[in-house]
Each structure stands twice: as structure tokens, then as C-alpha cells.
Amino acid sequence: MTNSPIGRLLPTTDGHDLVVSRTFRAPIEDVWASVTESDRTARWFGPWEGDAGPGRTIKMQMAYEDQKPWFDVRIDACEPPRRLAVSTSDESGSWRIELLLSYADGRTELQLVHHLDTTDAVGEMGPGWEFYLDMLVAARDGSPTPTFDDYYPAMKPYYEALRMP
């Protein structure tokens, strides 16, 4: 787990990408299972239900948020074990997220890429993704789960500074 923020904010042709990553000493297929199988996503983010596949919509729960809300997630692309692209839209806005996995020298790198139309909320999103990826680390290695209070608001200034030219 990390105590220091490591995310990056990269300009794109239609906005910015917030990129937060973690590296695991594990085969790519095992890390892929951690981010795609409902019983394993339940350990660090929340379970999902439905008939998953590209172009389909599933229900996913944010099990570590207040009221543990369920929301619809559209699977935009699924290319096991290297790429999962999803999107969601509700009253709070639209999100487009990709999980990109690569493997080399006994390690799998997971990059979470949040495609942003605006960077207005990056000070909240960055710490949130750092927290959830550290939840994934804890779920995989059996270490104590982090608490969100260790991430926010402490990491907010780091992420807001990424918005500066």
C-alpha cells in the first residue's frame, strides 16, 4: 500500500486522464480475476451482478461507501486479461474508466485510467482511487484494510496541484 499519492494527470485531445497504478507480484490472470470476478471485487470495491460482456450493463455496489449504493455499469470493452473499459452515468455525472494490465518479469502492473471531461473534482477523485487501489492491495495480500480518512483530505492538495499548468 502507499501512503503517498502517485497518480498522474495527463492531457488528452478531449480532456484529461487521471492515471493511478499499482504493481503486484502475481500473474496477470490472477490480477485480472481480482478486478473482474464478483466474489473478488467484493473484497475491495463491491460485488456486481448481471450478465457481463461488452455492450452489456451490470449492477455494481460500492460496498465501502455510505449507504453502500448500487449503480449501473456499462461494459464498453473487455479484452482479458489486459483491458476492461466501463462507463456509468447518473445524477452525479458520467464516468469513463479503464483498467489496463501489463505483465513483465513476474509482476503485473494495473493502471486505473479515469477519463475526465473536466479536472474540477480531481482533488476528490485522486484520493478515492488511491484508497480503492490500496483496498485491492490489502484484499490480495491479506494486510489490514486502509481507512479513507488516511487519503482524504490529506491527498487533496497533491491532486489539485496536478491541475496547474
LOPAFI-735214 format. One record per residue (C-alpha): residue in three letters; x, y, z. Coordinates in steps of 0.02 Angstrom, whole numbers, plus 50000, padded with zeros to 5 digits. Layout:
ALAXYZ...
//
This chain:
MET500005000050000THR500535017849975ASN500475032250095SER500995044849964PRO499935049249813ILE500655043249648GLY499305047449521ARG499635057249363LEU498535068949264LEU498845067749077PRO498095079248945THR497105070948805THR496265077648648ASP494585078648738GLY495045081748921HIS496235073349041ASP496615055849103LEU496875052949288VAL498035037849300VAL498345028449463SER499305012049464ARG499864997749573THR501074983449540PHE500824965649601ARG501994950649610ALA500694939649529PRO500204932649360ILE499154944249253GLU497714931749252ASP497604932149441VAL497574951149449TRP496284951049309ALA495194939549414SER495354951749560VAL494594965749456THR493284955849359GLU492584941749467SER491154947449580ASP491694937449732ARG493424945449718THR492864963349678ALA491754961949833ARG493334961149940TRP493964978349889PHE492624988149796GLY490984979049796PRO490074964549714TRP489234965349546GLU487814955549468GLY487144952849295ASP487634945349129ALA489334953349097GLY490014956148923PRO490464970048803GLY488964981148768ARG488014974548920THR487554983149082ILE487834975649254LYS487374981649429MET488844985649543GLN488874990049727MET490055002349809ALA490154991949968TYR491355003650058GLU490355019750034ASP488975026750144GLN487325017850111LYS488255005250000PRO487415011149839TRP487115000549685PHE487315008149513ASP487275003049330VAL488934999949242ARG489064997849054ILE490464986648994ASP491194995948846ALA492634983948812CYS493284967848889GLU494914960748824PRO495514947848952PRO496714948749036ARG497324965948981ARG495914978748965LEU494224982349042ALA493324998448996VAL491725003349086SER490605018549098THR489215024349210SER488035039049211ASP486865045149347GLU486275061049431SER488045064649491GLY488795063749316SER489625051949194TRP491215041849221ARG492295032649095ILE493595021149171GLU494845008749100LEU495844995549191LEU497434991549093LEU498534976949144SER500284972649085TYR501484958949137ALA503384958249141ASP504714950049248GLY503484941549367ARG502494957349401THR500814963549343GLU500514982149332LEU498724988249346GLN498355005649283LEU496685013249325VAL496315026849197HIS494865038549235HIS494455048549078LEU493965065949136ASP492985079049040THR493475091749174THR494765091749312ASP493625100949435ALA493445086049554VAL495175078349535GLY495555083149716GLU494205070949771MET494395057749635GLY496265055149653PRO496225051049839GLY494715039949809TRP495595029449678GLU497175028549785PHE496075021849926TYR495185008949818LEU496785002549739ASP497555000649912MET495964991349961LEU496364979649815VAL498154977549878ALA497504973450053ALA496224961149985ARG497554952249884ASP498904951050016GLY497854949750174SER498534965750250PRO497434977350356THR496204987550254PRO496555006050242THR495365019350304PHE494775033050187ASP495235046250316ASP497065042450281TYR496805047750099TYR495595062050103PRO495835076450132ALA497715073050153MET497995069049968LYS496845082549900PRO498205096049884TYR499315084149784TYR497935080649659GLU497355098649646ALA499155103849610LEU499155092149458ARG497895103949378MET499175117949373PRO499995121249204
//
